[in-house]
Amino acid sequence: MPAEPSPLRALFSIADYRRLWGIGAGVGLARWLEFLALAIFAFQITGSAQLVALLAIARMLPYIALGFIVGALADLLDRRRLLILTFFVGTATSIVMATLAFAGVAGYWTALAAAAISGLLWVTDMPVRRRLLVDAAGQHRMASALGFDNATSHATRAIGPLTGGVAYQWLGIEGIFCLSAAVYFGCLVLSVRLHKPPAMVKNATAPRLSPLTLIVPPRELLQNRMFLLMLGVTIVYNVWCFPIVAMIPVIAQKDFGLSPAAVGALSACDGIGGTVGAIVLGFLAAQRWLFRFYYFGTLAFLLVLLALPFYLTTGATVIGLLVVGVAAACFSATQYALIYTIATPETHGRATGFLSIFIGTSIIGFYNTGFLFNRFTSANAMLIMAIEGLVPLVILGLLWARTKP
């Protein structure tokens, strides 16, 4: 009797899973390549940590403005077509930005516009691409499908800054936009080759498109206490944890005096830790443990942020970022799985869209981070951020303890 194929081989025998995984890998590379390169570019031409943070704010604005609408559309329309449209816009935008850069007219406002449009592409990932990915793999393979996808995402978080720092040093901002255009075009080709998912075949019970559907969250979500706690932890992570990523190029240049390539290497450390964490999590994360990883990953991130200021050196920062990467993996690798288990199939898109609004609270975090890093030393700014985040997280932990049976 032939042996059963490994979970990884079984997943990659599915053509659409391969394509969607490839799209995720490409988008991850482009995302972190742009994230670092634009931050270096902005800091070099402005010298302002606050203006660097403003790039991240522009990148997150679409989450608040369009997150729920995109999620609702993902419930109601053909997700494959939404994905094709996403990468058509991404390719065209990168070509325009590269043209401006080659013409010598790229400046801070060019970087700001590129960051905002990049944010539009980010919004579609969870409700559209990941939903298609789980549909392609099947719910019985959801844990391994999402686990490997998240491990790949964190790997790109390491590779993207490494290639971004080197590419920026060698090619400049125009080279970064050219690389992004090539990646997005590859994702566009893969999107076109996707099969139409069976879930999108219209039936009599399918929800009808209406203005209320696009703006009002389903009542059952708002009455689910675990979903509300998840939203609370999401706010803490995005206001006080995730924004520190935007300041790594600032810390590396201002406090350590590193070159762009070395900045990229330092920025890659949390991605390396995240890759390891996501792989381990894929083996350990049973459904009943998902929220524990979500909560304690955020707690661990803040504790590292609390400790690092007392010994802010390049070596200590490398170790801290590796640990932060593992903590971030605990948060991000369980996020969509939690949504998939909490929400009904008919509301997955709206649930992720509603969650996107709270992910968008990182705008507040980036503003707060830019403000603190502009007015205090890097060590004091991180210390203040950690204390600010730990207070609401402890309160959420107490509420969670009362919610558990």
MIDOZA-964404 format. One record per residue (C-alpha): residue in one letter; x, y, z. Coordinates in steps of 0.25 Angstrom, whole numbers, always signed. Layout:
+------+-------+-------+-------+
! type !    px !    py !    pz !
+------+-------+-------+-------+
!    A !     X !     Y !     Z !
...
+------+-------+-------+-------+
***
This chain:
+------+-------+-------+-------+
! type !    px !    py !    pz !
+------+-------+-------+-------+
!    M !    +0 !    +0 !    +0 !
!    P !    +6 !   +13 !    -4 !
!    A !   +10 !   +23 !    +7 !
!    E !    +1 !   +36 !    +8 !
!    P !    +8 !   +48 !    +3 !
!    S !   +13 !   +58 !   +13 !
!    P !    +4 !   +70 !   +16 !
!    L !   +13 !   +79 !    +9 !
!    R !   +13 !   +71 !    -4 !
!    A !    -2 !   +69 !    -3 !
!    L !    -3 !   +84 !    -2 !
!    F !    +6 !   +87 !   -14 !
!    S !    -1 !   +77 !   -22 !
!    I !   -13 !   +87 !   -23 !
!    A !   -10 !   +96 !   -35 !
!    D !   -18 !  +108 !   -29 !
!    Y !   -11 !  +107 !   -15 !
!    R !    +3 !  +107 !   -22 !
!    R !    -1 !  +120 !   -30 !
!    L !    -7 !  +127 !   -17 !
!    W !    +5 !  +123 !    -9 !
!    G !   +14 !  +129 !   -20 !
!    I !    +5 !  +142 !   -20 !
!    G !    +7 !  +143 !    -5 !
!    A !   +22 !  +141 !    -6 !
!    G !   +23 !  +151 !   -17 !
!    V !   +14 !  +161 !   -10 !
!    G !   +22 !  +159 !    +3 !
!    L !   +35 !  +162 !    -4 !
!    A !   +30 !  +174 !   -10 !
!    R !   +24 !  +179 !    +2 !
!    W !   +36 !  +178 !   +11 !
!    L !   +45 !  +183 !    +0 !
!    E !   +37 !  +196 !    -2 !
!    F !   +35 !  +197 !   +13 !
!    L !   +50 !  +198 !   +16 !
!    A !   +54 !  +205 !    +4 !
!    L !   +44 !  +216 !    +5 !
!    A !   +47 !  +218 !   +19 !
!    I !   +62 !  +220 !   +16 !
!    F !   +59 !  +229 !    +4 !
!    A !   +50 !  +238 !   +13 !
!    F !   +60 !  +239 !   +24 !
!    Q !   +71 !  +242 !   +15 !
!    I !   +64 !  +254 !    +8 !
!    T !   +56 !  +259 !   +21 !
!    G !   +64 !  +255 !   +33 !
!    S !   +51 !  +254 !   +40 !
!    A !   +46 !  +241 !   +48 !
!    Q !   +32 !  +247 !   +48 !
!    L !   +32 !  +248 !   +33 !
!    V !   +37 !  +234 !   +32 !
!    A !   +25 !  +230 !   +41 !
!    L !   +16 !  +238 !   +33 !
!    L !   +19 !  +228 !   +21 !
!    A !   +14 !  +216 !   +30 !
!    I !    +1 !  +224 !   +33 !
!    A !    -2 !  +226 !   +18 !
!    R !    +0 !  +211 !   +16 !
!    M !   -10 !  +208 !   +27 !
!    L !   -21 !  +218 !   +24 !
!    P !   -27 !  +209 !   +14 !
!    Y !   -30 !  +199 !   +25 !
!    I !   -39 !  +209 !   +32 !
!    A !   -45 !  +215 !   +19 !
!    L !   -47 !  +202 !   +11 !
!    G !   -45 !  +190 !   +20 !
!    F !   -59 !  +187 !   +23 !
!    I !   -64 !  +190 !    +9 !
!    V !   -53 !  +181 !    +2 !
!    G !   -57 !  +170 !   +12 !
!    A !   -72 !  +171 !    +9 !
!    L !   -69 !  +171 !    -6 !
!    A !   -60 !  +158 !    -4 !
!    D !   -73 !  +152 !    +2 !
!    L !   -81 !  +156 !   -10 !
!    L !   -73 !  +157 !   -22 !
!    D !   -63 !  +148 !   -30 !
!    R !   -50 !  +148 !   -22 !
!    R !   -42 !  +144 !   -33 !
!    R !   -46 !  +156 !   -41 !
!    L !   -43 !  +165 !   -29 !
!    L !   -29 !  +159 !   -28 !
!    I !   -27 !  +162 !   -43 !
!    L !   -31 !  +176 !   -41 !
!    T !   -22 !  +178 !   -29 !
!    F !    -9 !  +174 !   -37 !
!    F !   -13 !  +181 !   -49 !
!    V !   -13 !  +194 !   -41 !
!    G !    -1 !  +190 !   -33 !
!    T !    +7 !  +188 !   -46 !
!    A !    +2 !  +201 !   -53 !
!    T !    +5 !  +209 !   -40 !
!    S !   +20 !  +203 !   -39 !
!    I !   +22 !  +206 !   -54 !
!    V !   +18 !  +221 !   -52 !
!    M !   +26 !  +223 !   -40 !
!    A !   +38 !  +217 !   -46 !
!    T !   +36 !  +226 !   -58 !
!    L !   +36 !  +238 !   -49 !
!    A !   +48 !  +234 !   -41 !
!    F !   +56 !  +232 !   -54 !
!    A !   +52 !  +246 !   -58 !
!    G !   +58 !  +251 !   -46 !
!    V !   +45 !  +257 !   -40 !
!    A !   +43 !  +246 !   -29 !
!    G !   +43 !  +253 !   -15 !
!    Y !   +36 !  +251 !    -2 !
!    W !   +22 !  +253 !    -8 !
!    T !   +25 !  +242 !   -18 !
!    A !   +29 !  +232 !    -6 !
!    L !   +16 !  +236 !    +1 !
!    A !    +7 !  +233 !   -11 !
!    A !   +14 !  +220 !   -13 !
!    A !   +12 !  +216 !    +1 !
!    A !    -3 !  +220 !    +1 !
!    I !    -5 !  +211 !   -12 !
!    S !    +3 !  +200 !    -6 !
!    G !    -7 !  +200 !    +6 !
!    L !   -18 !  +198 !    -4 !
!    L !   -12 !  +185 !    -8 !
!    W !   -10 !  +181 !    +6 !
!    V !   -24 !  +182 !   +10 !
!    T !   -28 !  +171 !    +0 !
!    D !   -19 !  +160 !    +5 !
!    M !   -27 !  +155 !   +17 !
!    P !   -41 !  +155 !   +11 !
!    V !   -38 !  +152 !    -3 !
!    R !   -24 !  +144 !    -5 !
!    R !   -25 !  +136 !    +8 !
!    R !   -39 !  +133 !    +7 !
!    L !   -36 !  +127 !    -7 !
!    L !   -24 !  +120 !    -2 !
!    V !   -33 !  +113 !    +9 !
!    D !   -44 !  +110 !    -1 !
!    A !   -33 !  +104 !   -10 !
!    A !   -27 !   +95 !    +1 !
!    G !   -40 !   +91 !    +7 !
!    Q !   -44 !   +94 !   +22 !
!    H !   -38 !   +80 !   +26 !
!    R !   -24 !   +86 !   +22 !
!    M !   -26 !  +100 !   +27 !
!    A !   -16 !   +99 !   +38 !
!    S !    -4 !   +94 !   +30 !
!    A !    -9 !  +103 !   +18 !
!    L !    -9 !  +116 !   +26 !
!    G !    +4 !  +111 !   +34 !
!    F !   +12 !  +109 !   +22 !
!    D !    +7 !  +122 !   +16 !
!    N !   +10 !  +130 !   +29 !
!    A !   +24 !  +124 !   +30 !
!    T !   +26 !  +128 !   +15 !
!    S !   +21 !  +142 !   +19 !
!    H !   +31 !  +144 !   +30 !
!    A !   +42 !  +138 !   +22 !
!    T !   +39 !  +150 !   +12 !
!    R !   +40 !  +159 !   +24 !
!    A !   +54 !  +155 !   +25 !
!    I !   +58 !  +154 !   +10 !
!    G !   +50 !  +167 !    +6 !
!    P !   +58 !  +176 !   +15 !
!    L !   +72 !  +169 !   +12 !
!    T !   +69 !  +171 !    -3 !
!    G !   +63 !  +185 !    -1 !
!    G !   +75 !  +190 !    +6 !
!    V !   +85 !  +185 !    -4 !
!    A !   +76 !  +188 !   -16 !
!    Y !   +74 !  +203 !   -11 !
!    Q !   +89 !  +204 !    -9 !
!    W !   +92 !  +199 !   -23 !
!    L !   +80 !  +203 !   -31 !
!    G !   +73 !  +215 !   -24 !
!    I !   +59 !  +217 !   -22 !
!    E !   +56 !  +216 !   -37 !
!    G !   +61 !  +202 !   -36 !
!    I !   +52 !  +198 !   -25 !
!    F !   +40 !  +203 !   -33 !
!    C !   +45 !  +194 !   -45 !
!    L !   +46 !  +182 !   -36 !
!    S !   +32 !  +184 !   -30 !
!    A !   +26 !  +186 !   -44 !
!    A !   +32 !  +172 !   -48 !
!    V !   +27 !  +165 !   -36 !
!    Y !   +13 !  +171 !   -37 !
!    F !   +13 !  +167 !   -51 !
!    G !   +17 !  +153 !   -48 !
!    C !    +5 !  +153 !   -37 !
!    L !    -4 !  +158 !   -48 !
!    V !    -1 !  +146 !   -57 !
!    L !    -3 !  +136 !   -46 !
!    S !   -16 !  +142 !   -42 !
!    V !   -21 !  +141 !   -57 !
!    R !   -18 !  +126 !   -57 !
!    L !   -26 !  +123 !   -44 !
!    H !   -39 !  +115 !   -46 !
!    K !   -52 !  +121 !   -42 !
!    P !   -55 !  +116 !   -28 !
!    P !   -67 !  +107 !   -26 !
!    A !   -71 !  +116 !   -14 !
!    M !   -74 !  +127 !   -23 !
!    V !   -84 !  +120 !   -32 !
!    K !   -97 !  +128 !   -29 !
!    N !  -109 !  +121 !   -22 !
!    A !  -122 !  +125 !   -16 !
!    T !  -117 !  +127 !    -2 !
!    A !  -105 !  +136 !    -6 !
!    P !  -105 !  +150 !    +1 !
!    R !  -110 !  +161 !    -7 !
!    L !  -102 !  +173 !   -10 !
!    S !  -107 !  +185 !    -2 !
!    P !  -102 !  +198 !    +4 !
!    L !  -105 !  +192 !   +18 !
!    T !   -97 !  +180 !   +15 !
!    L !   -85 !  +188 !   +11 !
!    I !   -85 !  +197 !   +24 !
!    V !   -91 !  +190 !   +35 !
!    P !   -84 !  +178 !   +42 !
!    P !   -92 !  +165 !   +44 !
!    R !   -99 !  +165 !   +58 !
!    E !   -94 !  +152 !   +62 !
!    L !   -80 !  +157 !   +61 !
!    L !   -82 !  +168 !   +70 !
!    Q !   -89 !  +159 !   +80 !
!    N !   -77 !  +149 !   +80 !
!    R !   -69 !  +153 !   +93 !
!    M !   -56 !  +145 !   +87 !
!    F !   -57 !  +153 !   +74 !
!    L !   -58 !  +166 !   +83 !
!    L !   -46 !  +162 !   +91 !
!    M !   -38 !  +159 !   +78 !
!    L !   -41 !  +173 !   +73 !
!    G !   -36 !  +178 !   +86 !
!    V !   -23 !  +171 !   +85 !
!    T !   -22 !  +175 !   +70 !
!    I !   -22 !  +189 !   +74 !
!    V !   -11 !  +188 !   +85 !
!    Y !    -2 !  +180 !   +75 !
!    N !    -5 !  +190 !   +64 !
!    V !    -3 !  +203 !   +72 !
!    W !    +9 !  +199 !   +81 !
!    C !   +16 !  +187 !   +74 !
!    F !   +15 !  +187 !   +59 !
!    P !   +19 !  +202 !   +58 !
!    I !   +33 !  +200 !   +64 !
!    V !   +36 !  +193 !   +50 !
!    A !   +36 !  +206 !   +43 !
!    M !   +46 !  +212 !   +53 !
!    I !   +57 !  +201 !   +51 !
!    P !   +63 !  +208 !   +39 !
!    V !   +63 !  +221 !   +48 !
!    I !   +70 !  +214 !   +60 !
!    A !   +80 !  +207 !   +51 !
!    Q !   +84 !  +220 !   +44 !
!    K !   +83 !  +230 !   +56 !
!    D !   +87 !  +221 !   +68 !
!    F !   +97 !  +211 !   +61 !
!    G !  +101 !  +219 !   +48 !
!    L !   +99 !  +207 !   +39 !
!    S !   +99 !  +207 !   +24 !
!    P !   +87 !  +204 !   +16 !
!    A !   +91 !  +189 !   +13 !
!    A !   +93 !  +187 !   +28 !
!    V !   +80 !  +194 !   +31 !
!    G !   +74 !  +184 !   +23 !
!    A !   +81 !  +172 !   +30 !
!    L !   +76 !  +178 !   +44 !
!    S !   +62 !  +179 !   +39 !
!    A !   +62 !  +165 !   +34 !
!    C !   +64 !  +159 !   +48 !
!    D !   +50 !  +160 !   +52 !
!    G !   +46 !  +153 !   +39 !
!    I !   +56 !  +142 !   +42 !
!    G !   +50 !  +140 !   +56 !
!    G !   +36 !  +140 !   +50 !
!    T !   +39 !  +129 !   +40 !
!    V !   +44 !  +120 !   +51 !
!    G !   +32 !  +124 !   +60 !
!    A !   +22 !  +122 !   +49 !
!    I !   +28 !  +108 !   +45 !
!    V !   +27 !  +103 !   +60 !
!    L !   +13 !  +109 !   +61 !
!    G !    +8 !  +101 !   +50 !
!    F !   +11 !   +88 !   +57 !
!    L !    +6 !   +93 !   +71 !
!    A !    -6 !  +102 !   +69 !
!    A !   -18 !   +94 !   +71 !
!    Q !   -31 !  +102 !   +70 !
!    R !   -33 !  +103 !   +85 !
!    W !   -19 !  +109 !   +86 !
!    L !   -21 !  +120 !   +75 !
!    F !   -25 !  +132 !   +84 !
!    R !   -14 !  +128 !   +95 !
!    F !    -4 !  +130 !   +84 !
!    Y !   -10 !  +142 !   +79 !
!    Y !   -10 !  +149 !   +93 !
!    F !    +3 !  +144 !   +98 !
!    G !   +10 !  +147 !   +85 !
!    T !    +6 !  +162 !   +87 !
!    L !   +10 !  +161 !  +102 !
!    A !   +24 !  +156 !   +98 !
!    F !   +26 !  +167 !   +88 !
!    L !   +23 !  +178 !   +98 !
!    L !   +32 !  +171 !  +109 !
!    V !   +44 !  +171 !   +99 !
!    L !   +41 !  +186 !   +95 !
!    L !   +41 !  +189 !  +110 !
!    A !   +55 !  +182 !  +113 !
!    L !   +62 !  +186 !  +100 !
!    P !   +64 !  +201 !  +104 !
!    F !   +73 !  +197 !  +116 !
!    Y !   +83 !  +191 !  +107 !
!    L !   +81 !  +198 !   +93 !
!    T !   +93 !  +192 !   +85 !
!    T !   +94 !  +186 !   +71 !
!    G !   +96 !  +172 !   +77 !
!    A !   +85 !  +173 !   +87 !
!    T !   +75 !  +179 !   +76 !
!    V !   +78 !  +167 !   +67 !
!    I !   +74 !  +157 !   +78 !
!    G !   +62 !  +166 !   +82 !
!    L !   +57 !  +166 !   +68 !
!    L !   +59 !  +151 !   +66 !
!    V !   +50 !  +149 !   +79 !
!    V !   +40 !  +160 !   +74 !
!    G !   +39 !  +152 !   +61 !
!    V !   +35 !  +139 !   +68 !
!    A !   +25 !  +148 !   +76 !
!    A !   +19 !  +154 !   +64 !
!    A !   +18 !  +140 !   +57 !
!    C !    +9 !  +136 !   +69 !
!    F !    +0 !  +148 !   +66 !
!    S !    +0 !  +148 !   +51 !
!    A !    +0 !  +133 !   +49 !
!    T !   -13 !  +131 !   +57 !
!    Q !   -21 !  +144 !   +52 !
!    Y !   -28 !  +138 !   +40 !
!    A !   -30 !  +124 !   +46 !
!    L !   -37 !  +131 !   +58 !
!    I !   -46 !  +139 !   +48 !
!    Y !   -49 !  +126 !   +40 !
!    T !   -53 !  +118 !   +53 !
!    I !   -61 !  +130 !   +60 !
!    A !   -69 !  +135 !   +47 !
!    T !   -79 !  +127 !   +39 !
!    P !   -75 !  +124 !   +24 !
!    E !   -84 !  +135 !   +19 !
!    T !   -78 !  +146 !   +28 !
!    H !   -63 !  +142 !   +26 !
!    G !   -60 !  +154 !   +17 !
!    R !   -68 !  +164 !   +26 !
!    A !   -61 !  +159 !   +38 !
!    T !   -47 !  +161 !   +32 !
!    G !   -52 !  +174 !   +27 !
!    F !   -57 !  +179 !   +40 !
!    L !   -44 !  +174 !   +47 !
!    S !   -36 !  +182 !   +36 !
!    I !   -42 !  +195 !   +42 !
!    F !   -35 !  +191 !   +55 !
!    I !   -22 !  +187 !   +48 !
!    G !   -23 !  +202 !   +43 !
!    T !   -22 !  +207 !   +57 !
!    S !    -7 !  +206 !   +54 !
!    I !    -9 !  +220 !   +48 !
!    I !   -10 !  +224 !   +63 !
!    G !    +2 !  +216 !   +66 !
!    F !   +11 !  +221 !   +55 !
!    Y !    +7 !  +236 !   +59 !
!    N !   +10 !  +233 !   +73 !
!    T !   +23 !  +226 !   +70 !
!    G !   +28 !  +237 !   +61 !
!    F !   +24 !  +247 !   +72 !
!    L !   +32 !  +240 !   +82 !
!    F !   +44 !  +237 !   +74 !
!    N !   +45 !  +251 !   +70 !
!    R !   +45 !  +257 !   +84 !
!    F !   +52 !  +246 !   +92 !
!    T !   +64 !  +237 !   +90 !
!    S !   +61 !  +224 !   +83 !
!    A !   +62 !  +216 !   +97 !
!    N !   +52 !  +225 !  +104 !
!    A !   +43 !  +225 !   +93 !
!    M !   +42 !  +210 !   +93 !
!    L !   +41 !  +209 !  +108 !
!    I !   +29 !  +219 !  +107 !
!    M !   +22 !  +211 !   +96 !
!    A !   +24 !  +198 !  +104 !
!    I !   +17 !  +203 !  +116 !
!    E !    +6 !  +210 !  +108 !
!    G !    +3 !  +196 !  +102 !
!    L !    +4 !  +187 !  +114 !
!    V !    -7 !  +195 !  +122 !
!    P !   -18 !  +192 !  +112 !
!    L !   -13 !  +178 !  +109 !
!    V !   -13 !  +174 !  +124 !
!    I !   -28 !  +179 !  +125 !
!    L !   -31 !  +170 !  +113 !
!    G !   -25 !  +159 !  +119 !
!    L !   -34 !  +160 !  +132 !
!    L !   -46 !  +161 !  +123 !
!    W !   -42 !  +149 !  +115 !
!    A !   -40 !  +141 !  +129 !
!    R !   -54 !  +144 !  +132 !
!    T !   -59 !  +140 !  +118 !
!    K !   -53 !  +126 !  +118 !
!    P !   -62 !  +115 !  +123 !
+------+-------+-------+-------+
***
